[in-house]
């Protein structure tokens, strides 16, 4: 029988900080859920619970529609820290 791999249990960062509501205008709060190319990362990678992952997804989609966060970054554009652009 094959042995099961043991992974480190990931904890929801938003549950630990007791976040009740995610505002789409707060890009610093949402950056834990986005990859370097501004894609939404899945729960298995971030460790978010279902409730906070759904809230983050809705907030990210609203921020994209309001042009606070870009939809994607092309491969040709190399951005070291994309959240520096948001702070300007």
N, CA, C and O atoms as CSV, one atom per row, in Angstrom:
chain,resi,resn,atom,element,x,y,z
A,1,UNK,N,N,0.821,-1.186,0.000
A,1,UNK,CA,C,0.000,0.000,0.000
A,1,UNK,C,C,0.868,1.254,0.000
A,1,UNK,O,O,1.880,1.320,0.698
A,2,UNK,N,N,0.481,2.205,-0.756
A,2,UNK,CA,C,1.247,3.446,-0.824
A,2,UNK,C,C,0.976,4.300,0.408
A,2,UNK,O,O,-0.148,4.382,0.903
A,3,UNK,N,N,2.026,4.921,0.878
A,3,UNK,CA,C,1.865,5.798,2.032
A,3,UNK,C,C,1.292,7.135,1.601
A,3,UNK,O,O,1.597,7.640,0.521
A,4,UNK,N,N,0.466,7.693,2.450
A,4,UNK,CA,C,-0.102,8.997,2.155
A,4,UNK,C,C,0.908,10.076,2.515
A,4,UNK,O,O,1.623,9.980,3.513
A,5,UNK,N,N,0.946,11.086,1.693
A,5,UNK,CA,C,1.849,12.206,1.978
A,5,UNK,C,C,1.242,13.059,3.085
A,5,UNK,O,O,0.035,13.293,3.128
A,6,UNK,N,N,2.096,13.503,3.956
A,6,UNK,CA,C,1.634,14.352,5.045
A,6,UNK,C,C,1.995,15.795,4.716
A,6,UNK,O,O,3.168,16.138,4.567
A,7,UNK,N,N,0.992,16.615,4.607
A,7,UNK,CA,C,1.195,18.020,4.305
A,7,UNK,C,C,0.966,18.849,5.563
A,7,UNK,O,O,0.238,18.450,6.472
A,8,UNK,N,N,1.592,19.984,5.587
A,8,UNK,CA,C,1.391,20.911,6.682
A,8,UNK,C,C,-0.001,21.509,6.574
A,8,UNK,O,O,-0.413,21.938,5.497
A,9,UNK,N,N,-0.724,21.539,7.677
A,9,UNK,CA,C,-2.065,22.096,7.692
A,9,UNK,C,C,-1.978,23.602,7.505
A,9,UNK,O,O,-1.262,24.288,8.233
A,10,UNK,N,N,-2.713,24.108,6.523
A,10,UNK,CA,C,-2.726,25.546,6.268
A,10,UNK,C,C,-3.923,26.162,6.993
A,10,UNK,O,O,-5.005,25.576,7.045
A,11,UNK,N,N,-3.711,27.333,7.539
A,11,UNK,CA,C,-4.762,28.014,8.280
A,11,UNK,C,C,-5.183,29.277,7.533
A,11,UNK,O,O,-4.387,29.910,6.839
A,12,UNK,N,N,-6.423,29.611,7.694
A,12,UNK,CA,C,-6.975,30.796,7.038
A,12,UNK,C,C,-6.425,32.047,7.724
A,12,UNK,O,O,-6.596,32.233,8.929
A,13,UNK,N,N,-5.763,32.900,6.944
A,13,UNK,CA,C,-5.191,34.133,7.488
A,13,UNK,C,C,-6.282,35.106,7.905
A,13,UNK,O,O,-6.106,35.894,8.834
A,14,UNK,N,N,-7.401,35.042,7.211
A,14,UNK,CA,C,-8.486,35.965,7.495
A,14,UNK,C,C,-9.246,35.561,8.763
A,14,UNK,O,O,-9.751,36.427,9.479
A,15,UNK,N,N,-9.334,34.258,9.048
A,15,UNK,CA,C,-9.960,33.804,10.296
A,15,UNK,C,C,-9.101,34.184,11.495
A,15,UNK,O,O,-9.624,34.573,12.539
A,16,UNK,N,N,-7.788,34.072,11.346
A,16,UNK,CA,C,-6.880,34.421,12.437
A,16,UNK,C,C,-6.964,35.906,12.779
A,16,UNK,O,O,-6.897,36.280,13.950
A,17,UNK,N,N,-7.110,36.754,11.757
A,17,UNK,CA,C,-7.221,38.196,12.007
A,17,UNK,C,C,-8.663,38.641,12.194
A,17,UNK,O,O,-8.925,39.837,12.326
A,18,UNK,N,N,-9.609,37.695,12.208
A,18,UNK,CA,C,-11.036,37.929,12.475
A,18,UNK,C,C,-11.638,38.960,11.522
A,18,UNK,O,O,-12.242,39.941,11.954
A,19,UNK,N,N,-11.468,38.727,10.231
A,19,UNK,CA,C,-12.020,39.602,9.207
A,19,UNK,C,C,-13.484,39.219,8.982
A,19,UNK,O,O,-13.789,38.064,8.684
A,20,UNK,N,N,-14.377,40.181,9.122
A,20,UNK,CA,C,-15.805,39.932,8.912
A,20,UNK,C,C,-16.249,40.352,7.517
A,20,UNK,O,O,-17.177,39.768,6.958
A,21,UNK,N,N,-15.592,41.361,6.955
A,21,UNK,CA,C,-15.980,41.884,5.642
A,21,UNK,C,C,-14.722,42.296,4.899
A,21,UNK,O,O,-13.829,42.915,5.477
A,22,UNK,N,N,-14.649,41.954,3.614
A,22,UNK,CA,C,-13.521,42.356,2.784
A,22,UNK,C,C,-13.975,43.470,1.850
A,22,UNK,O,O,-14.896,43.295,1.053
A,23,UNK,N,N,-13.322,44.601,1.962
A,23,UNK,CA,C,-13.648,45.731,1.113
A,23,UNK,C,C,-12.841,45.632,-0.171
A,23,UNK,O,O,-11.643,45.349,-0.135
A,24,UNK,N,N,-13.484,45.859,-1.293
A,24,UNK,CA,C,-12.788,45.740,-2.585
A,24,UNK,C,C,-11.768,46.845,-2.781
A,24,UNK,O,O,-10.886,46.713,-3.629
A,25,UNK,N,N,-11.857,47.929,-2.026
A,25,UNK,CA,C,-10.924,49.042,-2.173
A,25,UNK,C,C,-9.608,48.812,-1.429
A,25,UNK,O,O,-8.643,49.546,-1.640
A,26,UNK,N,N,-9.562,47.808,-0.568
A,26,UNK,CA,C,-8.355,47.507,0.207
A,26,UNK,C,C,-7.531,46.452,-0.525
A,26,UNK,O,O,-7.693,45.257,-0.277
A,27,UNK,N,N,-6.655,46.882,-1.417
A,27,UNK,CA,C,-5.859,45.963,-2.228
A,27,UNK,C,C,-4.801,45.243,-1.401
A,27,UNK,O,O,-4.405,44.130,-1.748
A,28,UNK,N,N,-4.342,45.851,-0.324
A,28,UNK,CA,C,-3.332,45.209,0.518
A,28,UNK,C,C,-3.889,43.968,1.203
A,28,UNK,O,O,-3.156,43.004,1.426
A,29,UNK,N,N,-5.163,43.979,1.536
A,29,UNK,CA,C,-5.803,42.822,2.161
A,29,UNK,C,C,-5.989,41.684,1.167
A,29,UNK,O,O,-5.932,40.513,1.543
A,30,UNK,N,N,-6.209,42.022,-0.090
A,30,UNK,CA,C,-6.489,41.015,-1.110
A,30,UNK,C,C,-5.234,40.417,-1.735
A,30,UNK,O,O,-5.326,39.424,-2.457
A,31,UNK,N,N,-4.069,40.994,-1.477
A,31,UNK,CA,C,-2.869,40.532,-2.172
A,31,UNK,C,C,-2.440,39.126,-1.768
A,31,UNK,O,O,-1.688,38.486,-2.504
A,32,UNK,N,N,-2.898,38.625,-0.614
A,32,UNK,CA,C,-2.558,37.257,-0.212
A,32,UNK,C,C,-3.261,36.225,-1.086
A,32,UNK,O,O,-2.804,35.087,-1.184
A,33,UNK,N,N,-4.344,36.601,-1.711
A,33,UNK,CA,C,-5.141,35.685,-2.511
A,33,UNK,C,C,-4.789,35.766,-3.991
A,33,UNK,O,O,-5.244,34.932,-4.773
A,34,UNK,N,N,-3.990,36.750,-4.393
A,34,UNK,CA,C,-3.623,36.918,-5.796
A,34,UNK,C,C,-2.207,36.429,-6.067
A,34,UNK,O,O,-1.327,36.533,-5.212
A,35,UNK,N,N,-1.996,35.894,-7.266
A,35,UNK,CA,C,-0.649,35.487,-7.670
A,35,UNK,C,C,0.090,36.707,-8.220
A,35,UNK,O,O,-0.456,37.810,-8.250
A,36,UNK,N,N,1.342,36.499,-8.657
A,36,UNK,CA,C,2.126,37.622,-9.171
A,36,UNK,C,C,1.587,38.139,-10.494
A,36,UNK,O,O,1.906,39.259,-10.892
A,37,UNK,N,N,0.773,37.341,-11.184
A,37,UNK,CA,C,0.150,37.790,-12.426
A,37,UNK,C,C,-1.313,38.160,-12.218
A,37,UNK,O,O,-2.086,38.205,-13.175
A,38,UNK,N,N,-1.694,38.426,-10.971
A,38,UNK,CA,C,-3.029,38.868,-10.574
A,38,UNK,C,C,-4.119,37.836,-10.845
A,38,UNK,O,O,-5.265,38.199,-11.110
A,39,UNK,N,N,-3.774,36.568,-10.781
A,39,UNK,CA,C,-4.785,35.523,-10.881
A,39,UNK,C,C,-5.221,35.141,-9.468
A,39,UNK,O,O,-4.432,35.224,-8.526
A,40,UNK,N,N,-6.469,34.727,-9.325
A,40,UNK,CA,C,-6.974,34.314,-8.023
A,40,UNK,C,C,-6.424,32.924,-7.711
A,40,UNK,O,O,-6.606,31.984,-8.484
A,41,UNK,N,N,-5.754,32.809,-6.577
A,41,UNK,CA,C,-5.169,31.525,-6.202
A,41,UNK,C,C,-6.216,30.646,-5.526
A,41,UNK,O,O,-7.084,31.155,-4.817
A,42,UNK,N,N,-6.144,29.326,-5.738
A,42,UNK,CA,C,-7.141,28.427,-5.152
A,42,UNK,C,C,-6.955,28.253,-3.647
A,42,UNK,O,O,-5.915,28.600,-3.088
A,43,UNK,N,N,-7.978,27.712,-3.014
A,43,UNK,CA,C,-7.972,27.513,-1.567
A,43,UNK,C,C,-6.874,26.566,-1.115
A,43,UNK,O,O,-6.307,26.740,-0.037
A,44,UNK,N,N,-6.573,25.573,-1.925
A,44,UNK,CA,C,-5.573,24.585,-1.503
A,44,UNK,C,C,-4.180,25.186,-1.420
A,44,UNK,O,O,-3.318,24.649,-0.725
A,45,UNK,N,N,-3.945,26.293,-2.117
A,45,UNK,CA,C,-2.642,26.964,-2.047
A,45,UNK,C,C,-2.607,28.049,-0.977
A,45,UNK,O,O,-1.593,28.219,-0.299
A,46,UNK,N,N,-3.698,28.779,-0.823
A,46,UNK,CA,C,-3.711,29.878,0.140
A,46,UNK,C,C,-4.062,29.419,1.543
A,46,UNK,O,O,-3.623,30.026,2.519
A,47,UNK,N,N,-4.852,28.350,1.658
A,47,UNK,CA,C,-5.271,27.878,2.974
A,47,UNK,C,C,-6.490,28.590,3.502
A,47,UNK,O,O,-6.832,28.436,4.674
A,48,UNK,N,N,-7.159,29.367,2.666
A,48,UNK,CA,C,-8.350,30.081,3.109
A,48,UNK,C,C,-9.512,29.115,3.325
A,48,UNK,O,O,-9.599,28.070,2.682
A,49,UNK,N,N,-10.400,29.490,4.244
A,49,UNK,CA,C,-11.617,28.703,4.416
A,49,UNK,C,C,-12.586,29.094,3.287
A,49,UNK,O,O,-12.362,30.073,2.576
A,50,UNK,N,N,-13.644,28.325,3.140
A,50,UNK,CA,C,-14.580,28.543,2.032
A,50,UNK,C,C,-15.226,29.920,2.125
A,50,UNK,O,O,-15.365,30.615,1.118
A,51,UNK,N,N,-15.617,30.308,3.321
A,51,UNK,CA,C,-16.301,31.592,3.518
A,51,UNK,C,C,-15.414,32.765,3.096
A,51,UNK,O,O,-15.861,33.656,2.373
A,52,UNK,N,N,-14.168,32.765,3.545
A,52,UNK,CA,C,-13.277,33.878,3.222
A,52,UNK,C,C,-12.783,33.815,1.781
A,52,UNK,O,O,-12.508,34.856,1.185
A,53,UNK,N,N,-12.665,32.620,1.210
A,53,UNK,CA,C,-12.280,32.518,-0.197
A,53,UNK,C,C,-13.374,33.103,-1.083
A,53,UNK,O,O,-13.077,33.797,-2.056
A,54,UNK,N,N,-14.634,32.829,-0.757
A,54,UNK,CA,C,-15.740,33.402,-1.531
A,54,UNK,C,C,-15.789,34.920,-1.393
A,54,UNK,O,O,-16.027,35.630,-2.370
A,55,UNK,N,N,-15.562,35.418,-0.168
A,55,UNK,CA,C,-15.553,36.866,0.039
A,55,UNK,C,C,-14.403,37.519,-0.720
A,55,UNK,O,O,-14.572,38.593,-1.297
A,56,UNK,N,N,-13.240,36.883,-0.725
A,56,UNK,CA,C,-12.078,37.427,-1.433
A,56,UNK,C,C,-12.312,37.424,-2.936
A,56,UNK,O,O,-11.938,38.374,-3.624
A,57,UNK,N,N,-12.928,36.363,-3.451
A,57,UNK,CA,C,-13.206,36.274,-4.886
A,57,UNK,C,C,-14.140,37.381,-5.329
A,57,UNK,O,O,-13.908,38.012,-6.360
A,58,UNK,N,N,-15.188,37.625,-4.570
A,58,UNK,CA,C,-16.143,38.692,-4.910
A,58,UNK,C,C,-15.460,40.054,-4.835
A,58,UNK,O,O,-15.660,40.897,-5.709
A,59,UNK,N,N,-14.650,40.273,-3.792
A,59,UNK,CA,C,-13.959,41.560,-3.641
A,59,UNK,C,C,-12.952,41.790,-4.763
A,59,UNK,O,O,-12.811,42.915,-5.243
A,60,UNK,N,N,-12.252,40.745,-5.186
A,60,UNK,CA,C,-11.278,40.874,-6.276
A,60,UNK,C,C,-11.984,41.191,-7.582
A,60,UNK,O,O,-11.512,42.025,-8.355
A,61,UNK,N,N,-13.106,40.536,-7.837
A,61,UNK,CA,C,-13.846,40.795,-9.070
A,61,UNK,C,C,-14.406,42.216,-9.091
A,61,UNK,O,O,-14.450,42.850,-10.145
A,62,UNK,N,N,-14.831,42.714,-7.945
A,62,UNK,CA,C,-15.317,44.098,-7.867
A,62,UNK,C,C,-14.171,45.083,-8.055
A,62,UNK,O,O,-14.339,46.111,-8.711
A,63,UNK,N,N,-13.006,44.778,-7.485
A,63,UNK,CA,C,-11.841,45.657,-7.631
A,63,UNK,C,C,-11.356,45.678,-9.071
A,63,UNK,O,O,-10.889,46.711,-9.550
A,64,UNK,N,N,-11.458,44.556,-9.766
A,64,UNK,CA,C,-11.096,44.527,-11.181
A,64,UNK,C,C,-12.054,45.383,-12.000
A,64,UNK,O,O,-11.623,46.102,-12.901
A,65,UNK,N,N,-13.334,45.316,-11.702
A,65,UNK,CA,C,-14.316,46.114,-12.443
A,65,UNK,C,C,-14.134,47.603,-12.174
A,65,UNK,O,O,-14.422,48.429,-13.039
A,66,UNK,N,N,-13.659,47.950,-10.983
A,66,UNK,CA,C,-13.420,49.351,-10.637
A,66,UNK,C,C,-12.019,49.813,-11.031
A,66,UNK,O,O,-11.640,50.947,-10.738
A,67,UNK,N,N,-11.247,48.954,-11.690
A,67,UNK,CA,C,-9.897,49.253,-12.181
A,67,UNK,C,C,-8.906,49.534,-11.059
A,67,UNK,O,O,-7.963,50.303,-11.245
A,68,UNK,N,N,-9.109,48.919,-9.896
A,68,UNK,CA,C,-8.148,49.025,-8.801
A,68,UNK,C,C,-7.064,47.968,-8.963
A,68,UNK,O,O,-5.890,48.216,-8.687
A,69,UNK,N,N,-7.475,46.782,-9.415
A,69,UNK,CA,C,-6.561,45.670,-9.672
A,69,UNK,C,C,-6.695,45.308,-11.148
A,69,UNK,O,O,-7.814,45.214,-11.652
A,70,UNK,N,N,-5.579,45.104,-11.854
A,70,UNK,CA,C,-5.689,44.715,-13.267
A,70,UNK,C,C,-6.190,43.275,-13.406
A,70,UNK,O,O,-6.059,42.466,-12.488
A,71,UNK,N,N,-6.763,42.976,-14.565
A,71,UNK,CA,C,-7.240,41.612,-14.799
A,71,UNK,C,C,-6.077,40.647,-14.911
A,71,UNK,O,O,-6.045,39.648,-14.191
A,72,UNK,N,N,-5.133,40.907,-15.779
A,72,UNK,CA,C,-3.935,40.083,-15.902
A,72,UNK,C,C,-2.766,40.964,-16.322
A,72,UNK,O,O,-2.943,42.105,-16.750
A,73,UNK,N,N,-1.577,40.408,-16.190
A,73,UNK,CA,C,-0.368,41.074,-16.656
A,73,UNK,C,C,0.224,40.186,-17.731
A,73,UNK,O,O,0.301,38.970,-17.559
A,74,UNK,N,N,0.644,40.782,-18.842
A,74,UNK,CA,C,1.204,39.985,-19.928
A,74,UNK,C,C,2.549,39.398,-19.523
A,74,UNK,O,O,3.195,39.886,-18.596
A,75,UNK,N,N,2.958,38.363,-20.214
A,75,UNK,CA,C,4.231,37.714,-19.915
A,75,UNK,C,C,5.413,38.592,-20.281
A,75,UNK,O,O,6.489,38.461,-19.698
A,76,UNK,N,N,5.223,39.479,-21.235
A,76,UNK,CA,C,6.317,40.335,-21.676
A,76,UNK,C,C,6.643,41.403,-20.639
A,76,UNK,O,O,7.797,41.809,-20.495
A,77,UNK,N,N,5.609,41.858,-19.913
A,77,UNK,CA,C,5.824,42.850,-18.864
A,77,UNK,C,C,6.302,42.134,-17.615
A,77,UNK,O,O,5.588,41.288,-17.075
A,78,UNK,N,N,7.482,42.457,-17.154
A,78,UNK,CA,C,7.995,41.849,-15.939
A,78,UNK,C,C,7.825,42.865,-14.821
A,78,UNK,O,O,8.427,43.938,-14.841
A,79,UNK,N,N,6.999,42.512,-13.850
A,79,UNK,CA,C,6.752,43.379,-12.712
A,79,UNK,C,C,7.246,42.653,-11.474
A,79,UNK,O,O,6.773,41.560,-11.165
A,80,UNK,N,N,8.188,43.248,-10.765
A,80,UNK,CA,C,8.742,42.613,-9.577
A,80,UNK,C,C,7.707,42.580,-8.468
A,80,UNK,O,O,7.442,41.519,-7.903
A,81,UNK,N,N,7.125,43.708,-8.149
A,81,UNK,CA,C,6.092,43.780,-7.127
A,81,UNK,C,C,4.910,44.541,-7.702
A,81,UNK,O,O,4.934,45.771,-7.721
A,82,UNK,N,N,3.870,43.847,-8.174
A,82,UNK,CA,C,2.754,44.543,-8.818
A,82,UNK,C,C,1.948,45.419,-7.884
A,82,UNK,O,O,1.209,46.284,-8.355
A,83,UNK,N,N,2.060,45.230,-6.562
A,83,UNK,CA,C,1.286,46.033,-5.630
A,83,UNK,C,C,1.910,47.400,-5.396
A,83,UNK,O,O,1.289,48.254,-4.763
A,84,UNK,N,N,3.125,47.628,-5.893
A,84,UNK,CA,C,3.688,48.979,-5.848
A,84,UNK,C,C,2.971,49.887,-6.819
A,84,UNK,O,O,2.875,51.093,-6.592
A,85,UNK,N,N,2.463,49.314,-7.905
A,85,UNK,CA,C,1.720,50.087,-8.899
A,85,UNK,C,C,0.417,50.596,-8.291
A,85,UNK,O,O,-0.007,51.714,-8.582
A,86,UNK,N,N,-0.219,49.789,-7.453
A,86,UNK,CA,C,-1.508,50.140,-6.873
A,86,UNK,C,C,-1.360,51.300,-5.891
A,86,UNK,O,O,-2.255,52.139,-5.788
A,87,UNK,N,N,-0.259,51.355,-5.183
A,87,UNK,CA,C,-0.064,52.392,-4.181
A,87,UNK,C,C,0.138,53.787,-4.741
A,87,UNK,O,O,0.037,54.768,-4.005
A,88,UNK,N,N,0.419,53.889,-6.012
A,88,UNK,CA,C,0.704,55.197,-6.605
A,88,UNK,C,C,-0.521,56.026,-6.788
A,88,UNK,O,O,-0.436,57.153,-7.276
